Amino acid sequence: MMMFQATRRSKGYHHTMKKHTLNYISTRGNTSPRTFSEAVLTGLAPDGGLLLPETVPDVSADLVRWRNLSYGELASAILRRFTDLPTADLDEILRASLQHFSNPEITPLRSFDKLHILELFHGPTLAFKDLALQFLGNLFAYLLDGGRELNLLAATSGDTGSAAIAGVRGKPGIRIFVLYPAGRISALQERQMTTVPDDNVAAIAIDGSFDDCQAIVKELFSDAEFKQRYALGAVNSINWARVLAQIVYYFHGAFRVMERTGAERVRFSVPTGNFGDIFAGYMAWRMGLPVSRLILATNANDILARFFVSGDYSLCKVRATLSPSMDIQVASNFERYLFYRAGGAATTVRQWMQTFSDTGRLCLHADDGRHIDPLFSAESADDAAIIKAIADTYENTGYILDPHSAAGVHAAAREGLDGDPVVCIATAHAAKFPDAVRQAIGRTAVHENLEQLKRLPTREHRLPNDADAVRDFMERRIE
């Protein structure tokens, strides 16, 4: 599956002298620079900001050479530009992270005339989060080699939690606590978390929305004494390593569709909730990938779509939809984008984030009088539009979309499929969302892994929407 020249070691990783690499800085400017390894273990910066590389490497001169690399080789070539790991160790981590993907291409491209679908759901939990969280789980194990412990805290709107659990379950020295909104994720998504019996895993249903879960996580990470005492680590996309791993499939998908169509540039249509996935595409563009447009697709929770259409980033009440992983209002990774929009001015970012915290609203003006950002377009899809996209795609091609991927296909259709080819990001297997699929086409998709979950016992914890309750639960479990 992967064609590395490095030799596999039989007794773990071989730690060698780490090479010099770029440092990581906070979007809010009040955190000392971190190495890559330090950034991974830090998660959220101490000043409340998110970590980003000091500079973004320009890889334009490497694109021709990279086009024929396997997924694993491409991942190694890209990640080497950002990490301080010895290349042989990085390759070993990548090899371990990709071995549980069922398709040898890792992210295969399916093409139906002008519709191109990049499938990111061939990992252990059938969602795109596996591509980053298998890597992050193995990276944590590598960095903790030597007896240290790490307690991971995450919020999930559906797929992050199960993928994070799959990435670290059973790993020595690591515990994981995943908060999810009770009753607001699909039954199969919940079972993927609550059927895991490993002692180092706790899935916690919170009486609230995903934004409530995310607010608890941020509050606990902001508690410096608690974070240090219990060695808190992040697996949400506030952790830079998550975004970094996701950059790879933008290059891989672009190369495959350019190879098939002869195009020189591509567009991506990306189902978007927390802005991590599409931000990885934005970083790929900043690195020199020839992307002519990023089409941001939301469901009825359209705060991000409204921003890129009008500049209005303002909170509304979270609405429960058929695409629950995108039922989000406060998008964590959006702050990383704002840092670049502010030209790297951390003072401006701090002012913007304080304004949003105080008022629930941030308004920015178009730079050219017409577009908030010419690279981005945006569309929202309510449940009816998502059902129609699933039904139309199935009728025209026989392909079954999950409701999140359907939002991306809907947005691509609204943008228009003529011109530069559009790669629609397929974020999850349709079998994870049987209710939406049944509404659309009168049948459900099936996957053996999910069928097996229905026969397993579950283990769930239920807590109120309160950071102190979560803090107390974690302390009891750890101690």
Order of alpha helices (4+ residues) and beta strands (2+ residues): beta-alpha-beta-alpha-alpha-alpha-beta-beta-alpha-beta-alpha-beta-alpha-beta-alpha-alpha-beta-alpha-beta-alpha-beta-alpha-beta-alpha-alpha-beta-beta-alpha-alpha-beta-alpha-alpha-beta-alpha
